[in-house]
Amino acid sequence: MEAIVCEGLTKKQKQLTTLKEVSFSIPENTIVGVVGRNGAGKTTLLKILAGLWRASAGNVHVLGENPFNSLYVSTNTIYISNEMVLPNSLSLSVLLTEAGRFYPRWNDDLARRLVEYFGFRGNDLYTQLSTGKKIHLMQLLDCLPAVRSQYLMSQLQEWIRQCAMIFTELY
């Protein structure tokens, strides 16, 4: 089954066409990177796939559904923006608990192990984190709801292990 299918996807914003007749598909259990120069439409594409924006033309399906305003897509995917701000008054422990309540496939055990591994403390408030720690937290929140299979889980754990080895070598 295809996790994502785009056929003739076009997005126009005022006079500017940010995506023009984009077509591709991504099978389930695949890790993909989106690469391109500034202004190429990467963020626009991701916002459409996350259901935050509606395509101007073409067909888009994420997990078999049109993602725009789809509760099913929202609870099975996550879009983390560098502009995203989490509530200042919530501790990391509460943020993880709330993420687990919203995302049906949330792996709380892995989330808490990663929080410990990256040196977070459960009672830390988001505003108390350094910029680097905020980025790590967003990455953690980004990947956990989307992990749907044992294979992807093992790939994620291997990636974390490799990152830890690189970090240890650098510092």
C-alpha positions as CSV (number, residue, x, y, z in Angstrom):
1,M,0.0,0.0,0.0
2,E,1.1,3.5,-0.7
3,A,1.3,5.8,2.3
4,I,1.3,9.0,0.2
5,V,0.1,9.5,-3.4
6,C,0.2,12.8,-5.2
7,E,-1.1,13.2,-8.8
8,G,-0.8,16.6,-10.5
9,L,-0.6,18.4,-7.2
10,T,-0.6,22.1,-7.7
11,K,-0.7,24.9,-5.1
12,K,-1.2,28.6,-6.0
13,Q,-0.8,31.3,-3.5
14,K,-2.1,34.6,-4.9
15,Q,-0.1,35.1,-8.2
16,L,2.6,32.6,-7.3
17,T,2.5,28.9,-8.2
18,T,4.5,27.2,-5.4
19,L,3.9,23.6,-6.6
20,K,3.1,22.8,-10.2
21,E,1.7,19.4,-11.2
22,V,3.8,17.3,-8.8
23,S,3.2,13.6,-9.0
24,F,4.8,10.9,-6.8
25,S,4.0,8.1,-4.4
26,I,5.7,6.8,-1.3
27,P,5.2,3.2,-0.1
28,E,4.4,2.3,3.5
29,N,7.4,1.7,5.8
30,T,9.7,4.0,3.8
31,I,11.8,6.8,5.2
32,V,12.1,9.7,2.8
33,G,13.9,13.1,2.8
34,V,12.6,16.2,1.0
35,V,15.5,18.2,-0.4
36,G,15.5,21.4,-2.4
37,R,16.7,24.9,-2.6
38,N,14.9,27.7,-0.6
39,G,11.6,28.5,-2.2
40,A,11.3,25.2,-4.0
41,G,8.0,24.2,-2.3
42,K,9.2,21.8,0.4
43,T,7.3,23.4,3.2
44,T,4.2,23.9,1.0
45,L,4.2,20.2,0.1
46,L,4.6,19.1,3.8
47,K,1.8,21.4,4.9
48,I,-0.5,20.0,2.2
49,L,0.5,16.4,3.2
50,A,-0.2,17.2,6.9
51,G,-3.6,18.5,6.0
52,L,-2.9,22.1,7.1
53,W,-3.3,23.5,3.6
54,R,-5.6,22.5,0.7
55,A,-4.2,21.8,-2.7
56,S,-5.3,24.2,-5.5
57,A,-5.5,21.3,-8.0
58,G,-4.7,17.6,-8.3
59,N,-5.2,14.7,-6.0
60,V,-3.5,14.1,-2.7
61,H,-3.9,11.0,-0.5
62,V,-2.2,10.3,2.8
63,L,-3.0,6.9,4.4
64,G,-5.7,6.5,1.8
65,E,-7.5,9.8,2.5
66,N,-7.4,13.4,1.4
67,P,-5.4,14.9,4.2
68,F,-7.2,18.3,4.4
69,N,-9.2,18.5,7.6
70,S,-8.9,14.7,8.1
71,L,-8.9,13.7,11.7
72,Y,-7.6,10.3,10.7
73,V,-4.6,11.8,9.0
74,S,-4.0,14.2,11.8
75,T,-3.9,11.5,14.4
76,N,-1.6,9.3,12.4
77,T,0.9,12.0,11.2
78,I,2.6,15.0,12.6
79,Y,4.0,18.2,11.1
80,I,6.6,20.0,13.2
81,S,7.4,23.5,12.1
82,N,10.4,25.5,13.2
83,E,7.8,28.2,14.0
84,M,5.9,25.8,16.3
85,V,5.7,26.9,19.9
86,L,4.6,24.6,22.7
87,P,2.7,25.9,25.8
88,N,5.1,27.5,28.2
89,S,3.3,26.2,31.3
90,L,3.5,22.5,30.5
91,S,6.3,20.2,31.6
92,L,7.9,17.8,29.2
93,S,6.2,14.9,31.1
94,V,2.8,16.5,30.6
95,L,3.6,17.1,26.9
96,L,4.4,13.5,26.4
97,T,1.3,12.4,28.2
98,E,-0.9,14.6,26.1
99,A,0.8,13.4,22.9
100,G,0.0,9.9,23.9
101,R,-3.6,10.8,24.4
102,F,-3.9,12.3,20.9
103,Y,-1.8,9.8,18.8
104,P,-3.2,6.3,18.9
105,R,0.2,4.7,17.8
106,W,2.2,6.7,20.4
107,N,5.0,4.7,22.0
108,D,5.2,6.1,25.5
109,D,7.9,3.7,26.6
110,L,10.2,4.8,23.7
111,A,9.3,8.4,24.2
112,R,10.3,8.4,27.8
113,R,13.5,6.5,27.1
114,L,14.5,9.0,24.4
115,V,13.7,11.9,26.8
116,E,16.1,10.3,29.3
117,Y,18.7,9.5,26.6
118,F,18.8,13.1,25.3
119,G,19.2,14.4,28.8
120,F,15.7,16.0,29.3
121,R,14.1,16.0,32.7
122,G,10.4,15.4,32.9
123,N,9.7,18.5,35.1
124,D,11.6,20.8,32.6
125,L,9.3,23.4,31.1
126,Y,9.6,24.0,27.3
127,T,10.7,27.6,27.9
128,Q,13.6,26.4,30.1
129,L,15.2,24.4,27.2
130,S,18.1,25.6,25.1
131,T,17.5,26.1,21.4
132,G,19.3,22.8,20.7
133,K,17.1,20.9,23.2
134,K,14.0,22.5,21.8
135,I,15.0,21.2,18.3
136,H,15.7,17.7,19.8
137,L,12.3,17.7,21.5
138,M,10.5,18.7,18.3
139,Q,12.3,15.9,16.4
140,L,11.3,13.4,19.1
141,L,7.7,14.5,19.0
142,D,7.9,14.4,15.2
143,C,9.0,10.9,14.7
144,L,7.2,8.9,17.4
145,P,3.6,9.1,16.2
146,A,4.5,8.1,12.6
147,V,6.4,4.9,13.7
148,R,3.9,2.2,12.5
149,S,5.9,-0.9,12.1
150,Q,8.6,-2.9,14.0
151,Y,10.9,-2.4,11.0
152,L,10.7,1.4,11.2
153,M,11.0,1.3,15.0
154,S,14.3,-0.7,14.6
155,Q,15.5,1.8,11.9
156,L,14.7,4.7,14.3
157,Q,16.5,3.1,17.2
158,E,19.5,2.4,14.9
159,W,19.5,6.0,13.8
160,I,19.5,7.2,17.4
161,R,22.4,4.8,18.2
162,Q,24.4,6.2,15.4
163,C,23.7,9.8,16.4
164,A,24.8,9.0,19.9
165,M,28.1,7.5,18.6
166,I,28.7,10.6,16.5
167,F,27.9,12.9,19.4
168,T,30.2,11.0,21.7
169,E,33.1,11.2,19.1
170,L,32.6,14.9,18.7
171,Y,32.4,15.8,22.3
